[in-house]
Amino acid sequence: MKSGKKFLFIFILFFICSCQNMPLKKYNNNGIIPDTQSDIQETDNNQNYSDNMNNEEKNSSEIDLGQVQNKTSENSISDISPTNANIPLDVIQKEFNNEYNRLRDHFENADKKEIFKLYVLAKEIVKNEPNNFHGHIALANVFWHMKEKEKLENELQIIETFNLETADDLMDSGSTYAIYGLKNKAEKQFKKAVEIEPLNPNTHYNYARILLLLKKVDESIAEYKKAIEIDKNFYKAYNNIGWALLLMNNYDEGIENIKKALEIKPDYPPSQLNLAFALMLKQDIDGSMVEFQKYIELKPDDPGGYKNIATLYQRKGDNKEAIKYMKIAVEKKPDDVVNLNNLSILLFSTGQYKESIEHLKKILEYKPKDENFVKEVTKTLSFACFKYGEVLETKNDNQEAIKAFEDYILYNPEAPEATKSEVRRRIEKLKEDIITY
């Protein structure tokens, strides 16, 4: 791969991972743009490394908002309202603050119930305090989560009218702009935050991250180094310097910085993932596999680690082990159509046509929106049906062979007419053999 194309490939992976659902949080060395992640294959947009709230945290101290009305997916979130309308405003404000700060750490993992609750609280806050900045930030995130574009754009316009004076608020707004792809606006907010608090390592850290998203790699590295000058143990900054150096194909120095991050915090999943990916870029497949195994120990429920190990085994020519790990990835996230497709192709390549067909049909049941992806899946399915029909034909299982050949025609209507005619001829021959028998 040429160096320019490699840079673009790596940057796309970084961009996909870094732009997904940037959490809003207080700035205690956690930052607000998600930490650099990497994945050998395309990311599934569901990887994140923030801590999920433990069930015991959902305790009776939360106020009772009553039953959420009209909460089916067919209804607009704007219809949601609390049935208990007599809650004092100060109680609502306290609960809103709790929810707002809690969801900052794992907003991308929030379920519908949490999102609806945040909406109810934020709506009440904004109704009573129209100029409540955090209320509008919360609503913007809710509308983004619920894909209500017009309401989201309206909130962004309101947020833009605020004259922000604190670094925290500037970073909140910068994070929100970055989520929606408004990177230049985000850059301005983060830069202002640095100017207000130049001795705060987090202002430099977050400014560095948006610079990296803007492909200003040298400037980004300089800001990360400023953060480290202030906080020598800022492992996330070391991690991201390492990733930035990987973008520049400086693998050795990049790995050195990522390892420094792991020295400071050995159980930090993004650094472990980045180290595995960096070794893969250096074509050190065995070393990469060892590091991905360590990543799985840290994040056993993340399908990405298993998928990447499957990819490495496939590169080594060991499809048996590749299938083993890809099956685990699918078990971890059964509705991931990309992983299902990867598994189906592996099964097809090893002659396990029946199982391949089952997974390919499951993909179509999920009704993916990408038309090109659906076409590729359907084409693979048709070929798998044909090959399976041939196997059944040799086993004299004529009834099942006929079904498989008919499915080939069904799923491949654009096949050359001569090919379809030949398959129909084989079907008729199989039917005659059944009658003769």
Stockholm file with secondary structure:
# STOCKHOLM 1.0

chainA/1-437         MKSGKKFLFIFILFFICSCQNMPLKKYNNNGIIPDTQSDIQETDNNQNYSDNMNNEEKNSSEIDLGQVQNKTSENSISDISPTNANIPLDVIQKEFNNEYNRLRDHFENADKKEIFKLYVLAKEIVKNEPNNFHGHIALANVFWHMKEKEKLENELQIIETFNLETADDLMDSGSTYAIYGLKNKAEKQFKKAVEIEPLNPNTHYNYARILLLLKKVDESIAEYKKAIEIDKNFYKAYNNIGWALLLMNNYDEGIENIKKALEIKPDYPPSQLNLAFALMLKQDIDGSMVEFQKYIELKPDDPGGYKNIATLYQRKGDNKEAIKYMKIAVEKKPDDVVNLNNLSILLFSTGQYKESIEHLKKILEYKPKDENFVKEVTKTLSFACFKYGEVLETKNDNQEAIKAFEDYILYNPEAPEATKSEVRRRIEKLKEDIITY
#=GR chainA/1-437 SS CCHHHHHHHHHHHHHHHHHSCCCCCCCSSCCSSCCCCCCSSCCCSCCCCSCCCCGGGSCTTSCCCCCCSSCSTTSCGGGCCCSCCCCCHHHHHHHHHHHHHHHHTTGGGCCHHHHHHHHHHHHHHHHHCTTCHHHHHHHHHHHHHTTCHHHHHHHHHHHHTCCCCSHHHHHHHHHHHHHTTCHHHHHHHHHHHHHHCTTCHHHHHHHHHHHHHTTCHHHHHHHHHHHHHHCTTCHHHHHHHHHHHHHTTCHHHHHHHHHHHHHHCTTCHHHHHHHHHHHHHTTCHHHHHHHHHHHHHHCTTCHHHHHHHHHHHHHTTCHHHHHHHHHHHHHHCTTCHHHHHHHHHHHHHTTCHHHHHHHHHHHHHTCCSCHHHHHHHHHHHHHHHHHHHHHHHHTTCHHHHHHHHHHHHHHCTTSCHHHHHHHHHHHHHHHHHHHHC
#=GC SS_cons         CCHHHHHHHHHHHHHHHHHSCCCCCCCSSCCSSCCCCCCSSCCCSCCCCSCCCCGGGSCTTSCCCCCCSSCSTTSCGGGCCCSCCCCCHHHHHHHHHHHHHHHHTTGGGCCHHHHHHHHHHHHHHHHHCTTCHHHHHHHHHHHHHTTCHHHHHHHHHHHHTCCCCSHHHHHHHHHHHHHTTCHHHHHHHHHHHHHHCTTCHHHHHHHHHHHHHTTCHHHHHHHHHHHHHHCTTCHHHHHHHHHHHHHTTCHHHHHHHHHHHHHHCTTCHHHHHHHHHHHHHTTCHHHHHHHHHHHHHHCTTCHHHHHHHHHHHHHTTCHHHHHHHHHHHHHHCTTCHHHHHHHHHHHHHTTCHHHHHHHHHHHHHTCCSCHHHHHHHHHHHHHHHHHHHHHHHHTTCHHHHHHHHHHHHHHCTTSCHHHHHHHHHHHHHHHHHHHHC
//
